[in-house]
């Protein structure tokens, strides 16, 4: 992604660099809401109990790769943020966010948007659960397709 960004900047003869192309980097779990619930109001605790009782069951916007209670719920996101910082050491560390839910991430993006006069461009990568959760929380279902 960073190489492609650098190539596109060069192609369009921009003064920008790949290290300043992004204003913020946000790493969050695929938990939809800040209260720990997924779309449909199901909580993480309920999902874990359901998976234990029904290993072949399916619940909307859930993943069996959810961290268990004995691990850091944002461990993977923290590792990704560290990788980002090692790839772009000059990127401001206060602009790298590790968050426990999609709702938290959308709040940060909206805060960034309220600071400037222009709109905010958001680049979302991740699982279908994550992208679908962003569409849900940000209220973009009418324009997402």
Secondary structure, 3 states (H helix, E strand, C coil): CHHHHHHHHHHCCCCCCCCCCCCCEEEECCCCCCCCECCCCCEHHHHHHHHHHCCCCCCCCCCCCCCCCCCCCCHHHHHHHHHHHHHCCCCCHHHEEEECCHHHHHHHHHHHHHHCCCCCCCCCCCCHHHHHHHHHHCCCCCCCC
